[in-house]
Amino acid sequence: MRVEMAEFWRLLEDASEVHSDPTGQYYLVRLPGEGWRLYQRGIEAAFLLAEGEEALFWAPEFRVSAAG
């Protein structure tokens, strides 16, 4: 699912946790009441790759860790 960049930045502001890979291209985001989401940030939009437990499962493949 494509998410416009302005909406993506708002999601990050509203998130209770945000983790990214070293390049800043992939983001694991925990939204209050909605759970985890994994996004790929592009130039003009971000793309939802996975939600919930699936997001936690795939995040390490993109070098994103939910560990504090």
Residue pairs with C-beta under 8 A, 6 or more apart in sequence:
1 47
1 48
2 45
2 46
2 47
3 11
3 39
3 45
3 46
3 47
3 48
4 45
5 44
5 45
5 46
8 39
8 41
8 45
8 46
11 29
11 31
11 37
12 18
12 27
12 29
14 31
14 32
15 29
15 30
15 31
15 32
16 30
16 31
16 32
17 28
17 29
17 30
17 66
18 27
18 28
18 29
18 30
19 27
19 28
19 29
19 59
19 64
19 65
19 66
20 26
20 27
20 28
20 64
21 62
21 63
21 64
22 63
24 41
25 40
25 41
25 62
26 38
26 39
26 40
26 41
26 49
26 59
26 62
26 63
26 64
27 38
27 39
27 40
27 41
27 46
27 64
28 36
28 37
28 38
28 55
28 56
28 59
28 64
28 65
28 66
29 36
29 37
29 38
29 39
30 36
30 37
30 66
31 37
35 51
35 52
35 55
36 51
36 52
36 53
36 55
36 56
36 66
37 48
37 50
37 51
37 55
38 48
38 49
38 50
38 51
38 54
38 55
38 58
38 59
38 62
38 64
39 46
39 47
39 48
39 49
40 46
40 47
40 49
40 62
49 55
49 58
49 62
50 57
50 58
56 66
59 65
59 66
